[in-house]
Amino acid sequence: MSTALRHGSVPSQDTLQNIIAGIFTDDAQTKQQYLSIIGLLYQVGINVGIGAGAFLVFVFLRPKNQRVYGRRYKALQNDEGLFEWVAPLWRADERFLLDTVDLDSVFFLRFMKLGMWLMGIFGFLGMCIIVPVNFSNGNNENVTGNLKEFALLWITLYHITNLNVFALHVVAAYVFTAIFFYFIVREYKHYARAKQDYFASPQYLRKLQSRTIMVSRLPPDLQSDNALHSFIASRSSGTMPTQVSIARKIGELQELVDKHEQSVRKLEQVLSKYLAGDYQSKPRPKIKVAGAQVDAIEHYTLEIESLESTINQARLETETFKATSVGFVSYASPQMAHDALRSLKSVGPAIVSMAPHPKDIIWSNAQMPKSKRLSRLWMARLISVVICFIAFWPVAALTFIGSAVNIQILWPNTTDFFTRHNTLTTIWQNTFSPLILALYYIMMPHIFRAISRYQGISTHTAVERSVLKNMYVFYFLSNLIVFTLIGVIVNAVLDKTSFKETMSDLAYNFVQSLNQKAQFWTAYVSLKVLNAMLEFAQLISLSLIFIKRYTRNLTPRELRDLTKPPDFDYSPVYSLYLWVFTISMFYSVYSPIALPFAFLDYVLAYWVYKYAIMYVYQTRHDTAGAMWRNVIDRMIASMVIFQVYLICCLK
């Protein structure tokens, strides 16, 4: 991208080829291989500065903004100290958290602690043993004492010229793997104990869904309470249900309930404005209905009364509603429900499972026919694969073209503008690409969530587990495999390499391209420190609550809804830190300098999210750690990927 252009000239063919190569190979990532120690520290310093600013915002705003920073844990409502939250946060052990929050939150924090321990141990071994060996066994003739010229490349496996020391890297891989599986076994033992305690707890035993099973895909002859009761009783080994109910299509009842809710809210808004101040001297509020002005309070009151009467009448006719293919069977105790579930697992044609929370069910998907669900499943998989292969290219193109240098190449008339406005150019260069990438990664969970719902998954919590799985595959395929592989092929095409030569050298060039991006991913891992610190500040929530509270006359219900604890979005956070673990392990032996930054990411994330879980967020539906097993499976997959990559490097 060093082609010189005269003012007003047209980009040459070579320049356009460089632009294409830059988009499809991510020239920015490749150039990061020459990143120096000082360059990395500059980036870290900027991140630390922004993170420290976010932390100070949190510290000084927290005491007076408990509706933002203490929505869940009410003990802080009268807390005026800047650091009064530190001691409760430090003292909160797992037993306290189990009593205060939920099992999903506890397992989430254990994942963060697991990552902290693993990255801390691996980082210590990597920086104390592997990095000195990588540096001392290479060609250091050009190495000077100037840290600005000390490239990170010199402490990677690529720098080594004495091949005999590769045995150390093999041993390191075995040691890392052994340590990893020691911690995994320990965590699984704890997981089993925690689940047993949870199943024996009064909290679980009191839940209706803990002693209820859901039966789906019922054939028409079983879609009645009596028929389902007889079917279950004849196949559940003497365990008799206490209640059997078929879910029914409620027709317009749900629409009537929604209209009633809207009317109540509108009446509350009208009353809130009217009763503010000296309401006796105010005229009664009016609204326009069918072209005429009517009293708003009387109109909404009559509308609510009419809807309530219609709803009550509809509820008396529930037996006439059409039955669905979903039923619920309740037992006297959870143990009896689990016994019945085991005996019914292999019995067709229905599908049985423990009943989720009613609000967790996506009813349209739960009633979906098997053939339709199967076709949507394969369509969803196809869409997900296509997204993994093509989603990053538009972002890469925007990021590449958004560079001030590349803008001047494409549109030479802008050169004078960028030359005269150095400050604006610097701000553009440093903010455009990160902003595009940030928006891109914020958008992807929503896309995969929509795909999972389309696929026919029947509960919201199962949708979130699907999002986690898809995001992990997306991060790995899009960022490492697809992007790197197509970059290698595009370079071969632009270099006019023959097909035979391209295919014979493909594996070697692919691994070399991955090696070149080690420093880029090191800088990426260091950037993730900001994620946790910005979570501390809660700037978006703070701004939204402030704007809505002081620019609108909120009703008590609206104020309560605005400041209630938001649902914690597990899947994007899990997938992000799974990706940090994956990329750090991927380069743990080749370039161990990423490991200390990963350790710092997990340390900050553990404490920040511990505070958020205790004081801010709530879990929408507790699944007793169902997502945790998916996370551990992907950590194991990351170790396999690490082993394969290291074998390719050493070859």
ChimeraX attribute file (.defattr): number of C-alpha atoms within 10 A of each C-alpha:
attribute: neighborCount
match mode: 1-to-1
recipient: residues
	/A:1	14
	/A:2	8
	/A:3	11
	/A:4	10
	/A:5	15
	/A:6	12
	/A:7	14
	/A:8	11
	/A:9	13
	/A:10	13
	/A:11	19
	/A:12	13
	/A:13	9
	/A:14	12
	/A:15	19
	/A:16	14
	/A:17	15
	/A:18	18
	/A:19	22
	/A:20	17
	/A:21	18
	/A:22	23
	/A:23	21
	/A:24	24
	/A:25	23
	/A:26	21
	/A:27	17
	/A:28	15
	/A:29	16
	/A:30	18
	/A:31	13
	/A:32	22
	/A:33	19
	/A:34	18
	/A:35	18
	/A:36	19
	/A:37	16
	/A:38	16
	/A:39	19
	/A:40	19
	/A:41	13
	/A:42	12
	/A:43	15
	/A:44	18
	/A:45	12
	/A:46	13
	/A:47	19
	/A:48	17
	/A:49	13
	/A:50	16
	/A:51	21
	/A:52	15
	/A:53	15
	/A:54	20
	/A:55	18
	/A:56	16
	/A:57	16
	/A:58	21
	/A:59	18
	/A:60	13
	/A:61	16
	/A:62	22
	/A:63	21
	/A:64	15
	/A:65	15
	/A:66	20
	/A:67	22
	/A:68	24
	/A:69	28
	/A:70	25
	/A:71	21
	/A:72	23
	/A:73	19
	/A:74	12
	/A:75	9
	/A:76	18
	/A:77	16
	/A:78	10
	/A:79	16
	/A:80	12
	/A:81	13
	/A:82	15
	/A:83	12
	/A:84	13
	/A:85	18
	/A:86	10
	/A:87	9
	/A:88	11
	/A:89	15
	/A:90	11
	/A:91	9
	/A:92	14
	/A:93	11
	/A:94	14
	/A:95	9
	/A:96	10
	/A:97	16
	/A:98	16
	/A:99	10
	/A:100	13
	/A:101	19
	/A:102	19
	/A:103	22
	/A:104	20
	/A:105	25
	/A:106	21
	/A:107	23
	/A:108	22
	/A:109	19
	/A:110	17
	/A:111	21
	/A:112	24
	/A:113	18
	/A:114	18
	/A:115	25
	/A:116	23
	/A:117	17
	/A:118	22
	/A:119	28
	/A:120	20
	/A:121	17
	/A:122	25
	/A:123	23
	/A:124	17
	/A:125	19
	/A:126	26
	/A:127	19
	/A:128	12
	/A:129	15
	/A:130	25
	/A:131	20
	/A:132	13
	/A:133	20
	/A:134	26
	/A:135	20
	/A:136	15
	/A:137	18
	/A:138	18
	/A:139	13
	/A:140	12
	/A:141	6
	/A:142	7
	/A:143	12
	/A:144	10
	/A:145	7
	/A:146	9
	/A:147	12
	/A:148	13
	/A:149	16
	/A:150	19
	/A:151	20
	/A:152	23
	/A:153	22
	/A:154	22
	/A:155	24
	/A:156	26
	/A:157	25
	/A:158	18
	/A:159	18
	/A:160	20
	/A:161	14
	/A:162	12
	/A:163	10
	/A:164	9
	/A:165	14
	/A:166	15
	/A:167	11
	/A:168	14
	/A:169	21
	/A:170	16
	/A:171	11
	/A:172	19
	/A:173	20
	/A:174	13
	/A:175	13
	/A:176	21
	/A:177	16
	/A:178	12
	/A:179	14
	/A:180	21
	/A:181	13
	/A:182	11
	/A:183	15
	/A:184	17
	/A:185	11
	/A:186	10
	/A:187	17
	/A:188	13
	/A:189	11
	/A:190	13
	/A:191	18
	/A:192	11
	/A:193	11
	/A:194	18
	/A:195	14
	/A:196	11
	/A:197	12
	/A:198	17
	/A:199	15
	/A:200	12
	/A:201	11
	/A:202	10
	/A:203	11
	/A:204	16
	/A:205	16
	/A:206	12
	/A:207	12
	/A:208	17
	/A:209	21
	/A:210	22
	/A:211	22
	/A:212	28
	/A:213	24
	/A:214	20
	/A:215	23
	/A:216	22
	/A:217	21
	/A:218	22
	/A:219	12
	/A:220	10
	/A:221	8
	/A:222	21
	/A:223	21
	/A:224	20
	/A:225	18
	/A:226	13
	/A:227	14
	/A:228	21
	/A:229	21
	/A:230	14
	/A:231	12
	/A:232	22
	/A:233	15
	/A:234	12
	/A:235	14
	/A:236	20
	/A:237	13
	/A:238	11
	/A:239	17
	/A:240	20
	/A:241	21
	/A:242	12
	/A:243	13
	/A:244	21
	/A:245	18
	/A:246	25
	/A:247	20
	/A:248	18
	/A:249	16
	/A:250	17
	/A:251	12
	/A:252	11
	/A:253	17
	/A:254	12
	/A:255	12
	/A:256	16
	/A:257	15
	/A:258	12
	/A:259	15
	/A:260	20
	/A:261	13
	/A:262	14
	/A:263	19
	/A:264	16
	/A:265	16
	/A:266	16
	/A:267	19
	/A:268	19
	/A:269	17
	/A:270	19
	/A:271	17
	/A:272	15
	/A:273	15
	/A:274	17
	/A:275	11
	/A:276	10
	/A:277	10
	/A:278	8
	/A:279	12
	/A:280	9
	/A:281	7
	/A:282	11
	/A:283	8
	/A:284	15
	/A:285	15
	/A:286	15
	/A:287	15
	/A:288	10
	/A:289	11
	/A:290	7
	/A:291	7
	/A:292	8
	/A:293	11
	/A:294	15
	/A:295	13
	/A:296	18
	/A:297	19
	/A:298	14
	/A:299	15
	/A:300	21
	/A:301	13
	/A:302	12
	/A:303	16
	/A:304	19
	/A:305	12
	/A:306	12
	/A:307	17
	/A:308	15
	/A:309	10
	/A:310	14
	/A:311	18
	/A:312	11
	/A:313	12
	/A:314	17
	/A:315	12
	/A:316	9
	/A:317	10
	/A:318	15
	/A:319	10
	/A:320	11
	/A:321	14
	/A:322	14
	/A:323	20
	/A:324	22
	/A:325	21
	/A:326	24
	/A:327	26
	/A:328	22
	/A:329	26
	/A:330	22
	/A:331	22
	/A:332	15
	/A:333	16
	/A:334	23
	/A:335	14
	/A:336	18
	/A:337	25
	/A:338	18
	/A:339	14
	/A:340	25
	/A:341	19
	/A:342	15
	/A:343	14
	/A:344	19
	/A:345	13
	/A:346	11
	/A:347	13
	/A:348	10
	/A:349	10
	/A:350	18
	/A:351	15
	/A:352	24
	/A:353	17
	/A:354	18
	/A:355	21
	/A:356	21
	/A:357	17
	/A:358	11
	/A:359	11
	/A:360	16
	/A:361	17
	/A:362	17
	/A:363	17
	/A:364	11
	/A:365	16
	/A:366	19
	/A:367	19
	/A:368	19
	/A:369	14
	/A:370	11
	/A:371	9
	/A:372	11
	/A:373	18
	/A:374	14
	/A:375	12
	/A:376	18
	/A:377	18
	/A:378	12
	/A:379	15
	/A:380	20
	/A:381	15
	/A:382	12
	/A:383	14
	/A:384	20
	/A:385	17
	/A:386	11
	/A:387	16
	/A:388	22
	/A:389	18
	/A:390	13
	/A:391	16
	/A:392	18
	/A:393	16
	/A:394	12
	/A:395	17
	/A:396	22
	/A:397	16
	/A:398	15
	/A:399	21
	/A:400	22
	/A:401	19
	/A:402	17
	/A:403	17
	/A:404	18
	/A:405	19
	/A:406	17
	/A:407	16
	/A:408	19
	/A:409	27
	/A:410	18
	/A:411	15
	/A:412	18
	/A:413	15
	/A:414	16
	/A:415	18
	/A:416	11
	/A:417	12
	/A:418	17
	/A:419	11
	/A:420	10
	/A:421	10
	/A:422	11
	/A:423	11
	/A:424	12
	/A:425	16
	/A:426	12
	/A:427	10
	/A:428	14
	/A:429	16
	/A:430	11
	/A:431	11
	/A:432	16
	/A:433	18
	/A:434	12
	/A:435	11
	/A:436	16
	/A:437	16
	/A:438	11
	/A:439	11
	/A:440	14
	/A:441	14
	/A:442	12
	/A:443	11
	/A:444	18
	/A:445	20
	/A:446	13
	/A:447	13
	/A:448	24
	/A:449	21
	/A:450	14
	/A:451	23
	/A:452	25
	/A:453	22
	/A:454	16
	/A:455	21
	/A:456	24
	/A:457	23
	/A:458	20
	/A:459	19
	/A:460	20
	/A:461	23
	/A:462	18
	/A:463	23
	/A:464	22
	/A:465	20
	/A:466	21
	/A:467	26
	/A:468	27
	/A:469	19
	/A:470	24
	/A:471	26
	/A:472	23
	/A:473	18
	/A:474	25
	/A:475	19
	/A:476	19
	/A:477	17
	/A:478	21
	/A:479	14
	/A:480	15
	/A:481	17
	/A:482	17
	/A:483	21
	/A:484	23
	/A:485	21
	/A:486	15
	/A:487	22
	/A:488	23
	/A:489	20
	/A:490	17
	/A:491	19
	/A:492	19
	/A:493	14
	/A:494	13
	/A:495	9
	/A:496	10
	/A:497	13
	/A:498	11
	/A:499	12
	/A:500	9
	/A:501	10
	/A:502	17
	/A:503	14
	/A:504	11
	/A:505	13
	/A:506	16
	/A:507	14
	/A:508	13
	/A:509	19
	/A:510	18
	/A:511	17
	/A:512	16
	/A:513	19
	/A:514	18
	/A:515	22
	/A:516	18
	/A:517	21
	/A:518	28
	/A:519	27
	/A:520	21
	/A:521	19
	/A:522	26
	/A:523	20
	/A:524	17
	/A:525	24
	/A:526	25
	/A:527	18
	/A:528	21
	/A:529	24
	/A:530	22
	/A:531	17
	/A:532	21
	/A:533	25
	/A:534	20
	/A:535	18
	/A:536	24
	/A:537	23
	/A:538	17
	/A:539	15
	/A:540	11
	/A:541	16
	/A:542	15
	/A:543	12
	/A:544	11
	/A:545	17
	/A:546	13
	/A:547	11
	/A:548	14
	/A:549	14
	/A:550	9
	/A:551	9
	/A:552	9
	/A:553	14
	/A:554	17
	/A:555	18
	/A:556	12
	/A:557	11
	/A:558	16
	/A:559	15
	/A:560	12
	/A:561	11
	/A:562	18
	/A:563	18
	/A:564	17
	/A:565	22
	/A:566	16
	/A:567	13
	/A:568	17
	/A:569	14
	/A:570	18
	/A:571	23
	/A:572	20
	/A:573	16
	/A:574	21
	/A:575	23
	/A:576	18
	/A:577	21
	/A:578	24
	/A:579	22
	/A:580	26
	/A:581	26
	/A:582	23
	/A:583	25
	/A:584	29
	/A:585	28
	/A:586	24
	/A:587	25
	/A:588	29
	/A:589	27
	/A:590	25
	/A:591	27
	/A:592	29
	/A:593	25
	/A:594	30
	/A:595	31
	/A:596	23
	/A:597	25
	/A:598	29
	/A:599	29
	/A:600	18
	/A:601	27
	/A:602	28
	/A:603	20
	/A:604	20
	/A:605	26
	/A:606	22
	/A:607	18
	/A:608	19
	/A:609	23
	/A:610	21
	/A:611	22
	/A:612	21
	/A:613	25
	/A:614	20
	/A:615	23
	/A:616	24
	/A:617	23
	/A:618	21
	/A:619	18
	/A:620	15
	/A:621	16
	/A:622	17
	/A:623	16
	/A:624	19
	/A:625	18
	/A:626	15
	/A:627	22
	/A:628	20
	/A:629	13
	/A:630	14
	/A:631	21
	/A:632	16
	/A:633	11
	/A:634	20
	/A:635	20
	/A:636	16
	/A:637	13
	/A:638	21
	/A:639	20
	/A:640	14
	/A:641	16
	/A:642	21
	/A:643	18
	/A:644	12
	/A:645	18
	/A:646	19
	/A:647	11
	/A:648	13
	/A:649	16
	/A:650	14
	/A:651	7
